[in-house]
Structure formats: structure tokens, C-alpha cells
Amino acid sequence: LLNNPNSLAGVTEIIVNHIENHKLDKEKLIGVGIGMPGFVNINEGVNYTYLDSGNESLTGHISDAIGLPVFIDNDSSLIALSELKFGVAKAIKDVMVINLSWGIGLGMIINGQLFRGHSGFAGEFSHIPITEEGALCSCGKQGCLEAEASLLAVAEKALEGIKNGRISSFQGFDDKSKVDAGDALMDVANKGDQFAIELLSEAGYKIGRALSILIHIMNPKAIVISGRGVKVGRLLLAPIQQALNKYCIPRLSGETDIMISEIGFDAELIGAAILVMENFHKEEHQPASVQ
């Protein structure tokens, strides 16, 4: 998506083709919800990081192309929204939801409500610095959590390790297939591959170190690990807890439950559906068939 002038046209085409190929009746659709990474302004319908829409809103551009209302939000916020409505946060008021994927996002539920911050960009957990040195992050800084412990970072370390002769069942990938490599790495880790488990345990420990900062600041009742990384959630819990034991004040960490999302990989899709449901009643966004 980054630095790709054709990305918006590509996303729009995918949505149009999906509606047409599945012969969906637009009269029965109330809208389209889209989760995306980046700095998303839900009120203006723009993403300041990806999918440049020029002088018009991102939502307006896609809506004009498909003939339906469109709503966008940050992917981590939508995952948290799904937990708020259908997950653990239904019964717990203060929950931090970690979106462990190719980046590491954060959705914050405070007093039973999704917290967005002053400018709407709260939860940039990816860029908490956990080391003075280390890999260069996409933000231009060194030592960010995302650059050290995201699934993409782990996949890059795995590829480098294989090049350097590490023995593993993780094989057959190159630098052009990091996303596929990340998925494959999680699969072999769940089958007991020692190298894959080693890399994910290292990432889990770094995530736990960052969570200790979050716990000290927010004092949540629960932290939920969600996103693509739930596939290896059971492997991450032990190193996360080990880091909390080392870096977090026991009185705080002892009151915080670390959980793996029960909603799982579909959390963002569910959140996108909730986003539409919460907005379709607004008259200015209703399609003609609903008004």
C-alpha cells in the first residue's frame, strides 16, 4: 500500500468485483466496512498513511464507485470493537486488545468504550521503543516494537536464519514472499519446529516487555492477544509472562489477565460489520432504498 499510487484503484476494483462475482443484491446491503492500517480519520473518511484519495474522502471515492455507503476505521480499532461487542470486553470494562499481525496494533477499551485519544490516533503500540539499537522501523526510528517483534519482523529473521544455515522445516521462501513466510512459520511452530518456536518466543518476550509499559500506564483488567498472531497464541503466553515477571510491578501485573482472543482471526471482519451497523441508521449515509 505504501507509496503505491494505484492502491486505491486496486482496493476499489476488488470490492466491485466481489459484489459482481458473488451476484450480491445491493438493495439488501446497507454498507461496506473496511479496516485498514495507518492513521485513519473516521470522521473525514481519510487515511493519512495509505490509499491517497487526493482532494476527496476515501470513503466518498469508494462509495461513488460501488453505490453503497462506506465506512473505514483503523484495523486494530475494529478488532477491539469486535471484542467489545462479542468478546471478553463484554464483561470487562478496561481491556487492551493487541492486534498481532504484520505490525503490532492496539485497540483500547476504557470504561466500556473504545478510546481513540484527542486526534483519534491512540494506540500506536507498534512504535513503543524497546531498545536503543536494533532494526530500522518504517517510521524512521530504531528499536520500535514493530521492527523487533511483529510477524513480518519474525519472518525476516527466519529467512535470514535459513540463509545462514539454521536447520528447520521452514523452507522454500524468499524475501519476496514474507507474508506467506510468516504464515508458514506459524504453522511449523505449531508442529514443534524448534527454530520457529525460538523466534516466536523471542518476539513474545519483547511484546511482554512492551506490555509491561502499557500495564504501568493503563492498569487494565485484561490484555487480549488478537489478530493473525492468535494462531501461535499458546506459544507466546509463556515468554510474555516471563517478561512481565521481570519488568512489571507485581501488584499491577498480578491484577492483569493475559488472554488469547476467542474470536480469533475473523475479529477484524466482525468489527467492520459492526462499524456498518453502528452507522447505517444515520440518514446522511443511508442508500436510497433504506431512507
C-alpha positions in Angstrom: 0.0 0.0 0.0 2.8 2.4 0.9 4.0 4.7 -2.0 1.6 2.9 -4.4 -0.4 5.5 -6.4 -2.6 2.7 -7.7 -3.5 1.2 -4.4 -6.9 2.9 -4.0 -8.0 1.9 -7.5 -6.9 -1.6 -6.7 -8.9 -1.8 -3.5 -12.0 -0.3 -5.2 -11.7 -2.8 -8.0 -11.5 -5.7 -5.6 -14.7 -4.6 -3.8 -16.6 -4.0 -7.1 -15.5 -7.4 -8.4 -16.5 -9.1 -5.2 -20.0 -7.7 -5.4 -20.4 -8.6 -9.0 -18.8 -12.0 -8.9 -21.0 -13.1 -6.0 -24.1 -11.5 -7.5 -24.9 -9.6 -4.3 -28.1 -7.6 -4.4 -27.1 -4.0 -3.4 -30.7 -3.4 -2.3 -30.1 -5.8 0.5 -26.7 -4.3 1.5 -26.6 -1.4 4.0 -23.0 -0.6 3.5 -19.4 -1.6 3.4 -17.0 -1.6 6.3 -13.2 -1.5 5.8 -10.4 -2.0 8.3 -7.0 -0.7 7.3 -3.6 0.1 8.9 -2.4 3.6 9.2 -3.6 6.9 10.7 -7.3 6.8 9.9 -9.7 9.7 10.4 -13.1 8.1 10.7 -15.0 11.4 10.7 -13.4 12.7 7.5 -13.1 9.3 5.9 -9.4 9.5 5.1 -6.3 7.5 5.8 -3.2 9.8 6.2 -0.8 6.9 5.7 -2.2 4.8 2.9 -4.7 4.9 0.0 -4.3 8.6 -1.0 -7.6 9.8 -2.4 -6.5 13.3 -3.3 -9.0 16.1 -2.5 -11.9 13.8 -1.9 -12.5 11.4 1.0 -11.5 7.8 0.8 -15.0 6.7 1.8 -16.6 9.1 -0.8 -14.4 7.7 -3.6 -15.2 4.1 -2.9 -18.9 4.8 -2.2 -19.3 6.6 -5.6 -17.7 3.6 -7.3 -19.9 0.9 -5.7 -23.1 2.8 -5.0 -23.1 2.0 -1.3 -22.2 3.8 1.9 -18.6 3.1 3.0 -17.1 3.4 6.5 -13.5 3.0 7.4 -11.5 2.6 10.6 -8.1 1.5 11.8 -7.8 -2.3 11.8 -6.8 -2.5 15.4 -9.7 -0.4 16.5 -12.1 -2.7 14.6 -10.6 -5.8 16.3 -11.1 -4.1 19.7 -14.7 -3.2 18.7 -15.4 -6.9 18.0 -14.0 -7.8 21.4 -16.2 -5.1 23.0 -19.4 -6.4 21.4 -18.8 -10.1 21.2 -15.6 -11.0 23.1 -14.1 -10.7 26.6 -14.6 -7.0 26.8 -18.4 -7.5 27.0 -17.9 -8.3 30.7 -14.7 -6.3 31.5 -14.6 -2.5 31.3 -10.9 -1.9 30.9 -9.2 -4.0 28.2 -6.2 -3.5 25.9 -6.6 -5.5 22.7 -3.3 -6.3 20.9 -3.5 -6.8 17.1 -0.5 -9.0 16.4 -0.1 -9.2 12.7 2.4 -7.8 10.2 2.5 -4.8 12.5 1.5 -4.7 16.2 -1.5 -2.5 16.8 -3.6 -1.7 19.9 -7.2 -1.1 20.5 -8.0 0.5 23.8 -11.3 -0.1 25.7 -11.6 2.1 28.7 -14.7 2.1 30.9 -16.5 0.0 28.4 -15.9 2.3 25.5 -13.4 2.4 22.6 -10.8 5.0 23.4 -9.4 6.9 20.4 -7.5 9.8 22.0 -7.5 13.6 21.2 -6.8 13.2 17.5 -8.3 9.8 17.0 -4.9 8.0 16.7 -4.5 6.5 20.2 -3.0 3.0 20.3 0.2 3.3 18.2 1.7 0.5 20.2 3.9 -0.6 17.3 6.2 2.3 17.9 7.0 1.9 21.6 10.8 1.8 21.7 12.1 -1.3 23.4 15.8 -1.0 22.5 18.2 1.9 21.8 19.5 0.0 18.8 18.1 -2.7 16.5 16.2 -2.8 13.3 15.1 0.3 11.4 11.3 0.8 11.6 9.2 2.1 8.8 8.6 5.2 10.9 12.3 6.0 10.6 13.2 5.2 14.2 15.3 2.3 15.6 14.2 -0.2 18.1 10.4 0.0 17.7 8.4 -2.9 18.8 7.0 -3.5 15.3 10.5 -3.7 13.8 11.6 -6.2 16.5 8.6 -8.4 17.2 5.9 -8.2 14.5 5.1 -11.3 12.4 6.8 -9.6 9.5 9.9 -9.0 11.6 9.9 -12.6 12.8 9.6 -13.8 9.2 12.5 -11.7 8.1 14.7 -13.2 10.9 13.6 -16.6 9.9 14.6 -16.1 6.3 17.9 -14.7 7.4 18.5 -17.6 9.7 17.8 -20.2 6.9 20.3 -18.4 4.7 22.9 -18.7 7.5 22.3 -22.4 7.8 19.8 -22.8 10.6 18.1 -26.2 10.5 14.4 -26.0 10.2 11.3 -27.4 8.4 10.7 -23.8 7.4 11.9 -23.8 3.8 11.1 -22.6 0.3 10.6 -18.9 0.8 12.5 -15.8 -0.1 12.4 -12.1 0.7 9.6 -11.6 -1.9 7.2 -13.8 0.0 7.4 -12.5 3.6 3.7 -12.7 4.2 3.5 -16.3 3.1 6.7 -17.0 5.0 5.1 -15.6 8.2 2.1 -17.8 7.9 4.3 -20.9 7.2 6.5 -20.1 10.2 3.5 -20.1 12.5 2.3 -23.4 11.0 5.7 -25.2 11.6 6.0 -23.6 15.0 2.7 -25.2 16.0 4.1 -28.5 14.7 7.1 -28.2 17.1 9.8 -26.7 14.8 12.5 -25.6 17.3 13.8 -22.7 15.2 10.3 -21.2 14.6 9.4 -21.6 18.3 12.7 -19.9 19.3 12.0 -16.9 17.1 8.4 -16.6 18.2 9.4 -16.9 21.9 11.9 -14.1 21.4 9.2 -11.9 19.8 6.8 -12.8 22.7 9.3 -11.7 25.3 9.7 -8.4 23.5 6.0 -8.0 23.3 5.8 -8.7 27.0 8.3 -6.0 27.7 6.2 -3.5 25.8 3.1 -4.7 27.6 4.7 -4.0 30.9 4.9 -0.3 29.9 1.2 -0.5 28.9 0.2 -2.1 32.2 2.1 0.5 34.2 0.3 3.4 32.4 -3.2 2.0 31.9 -3.6 -0.6 34.6 -6.1 -2.7 32.6 -8.1 -5.6 33.9 -7.2 -7.7 30.8 -5.0 -7.7 27.8 -6.3 -9.7 24.8 -3.9 -11.0 22.1 -5.8 -10.9 18.8 -5.1 -10.6 15.1 -3.3 -13.1 12.8 -1.0 -14.0 15.7 -3.7 -15.9 17.6 -2.6 -18.9 15.6 0.5 -19.1 17.8 -1.0 -17.6 20.9 -0.3 -20.5 23.2 3.4 -20.3 22.3 3.5 -16.6 23.1 1.9 -16.6 26.5 4.9 -18.1 28.4 7.5 -15.6 27.1 5.1 -12.7 27.5 4.5 -13.7 31.1 8.3 -14.1 31.7 8.9 -10.5 30.5 6.1 -9.3 32.7 7.6 -11.0 35.7 10.9 -9.2 35.0 9.7 -5.7 34.0 6.3 -5.2 35.6 5.5 -4.3 39.2 3.8 -7.4 40.6 0.9 -5.5 42.2 -0.1 -4.3 38.7 0.7 -7.3 36.6 -0.9 -9.6 39.1 -4.2 -7.9 38.5 -4.0 -8.1 34.7 -5.1 -11.2 32.9 -3.4 -12.0 29.6 -5.8 -13.8 27.2 -5.9 -15.2 23.7 -8.9 -13.9 21.7 -11.7 -16.4 21.5 -13.0 -14.6 18.3 -9.8 -15.3 16.5 -8.7 -14.4 13.0 -12.2 -13.1 12.0 -12.1 -10.3 14.6 -11.4 -7.5 12.1 -14.1 -8.7 9.7 -16.6 -8.8 12.6 -15.5 -5.3 13.7 -16.0 -4.0 10.1 -19.6 -5.4 10.1 -20.2 -3.7 13.5 -18.9 -0.4 12.1 -21.5 -0.5 9.4 -24.3 -1.5 11.8 -23.5 1.4 14.1 -23.6 3.9 11.3 -26.2 2.8 8.8 -29.0 4.5 10.7 -27.5 7.9 10.0 -29.8 9.4 7.4 -27.0 11.2 5.5 -25.3 7.8 4.9 -28.3 5.8 4.0 -28.8 4.4 0.5 -32.0 5.4 -1.2 -33.6 2.0 -0.7 -33.3 2.4 3.1 -34.3 6.0 3.5 
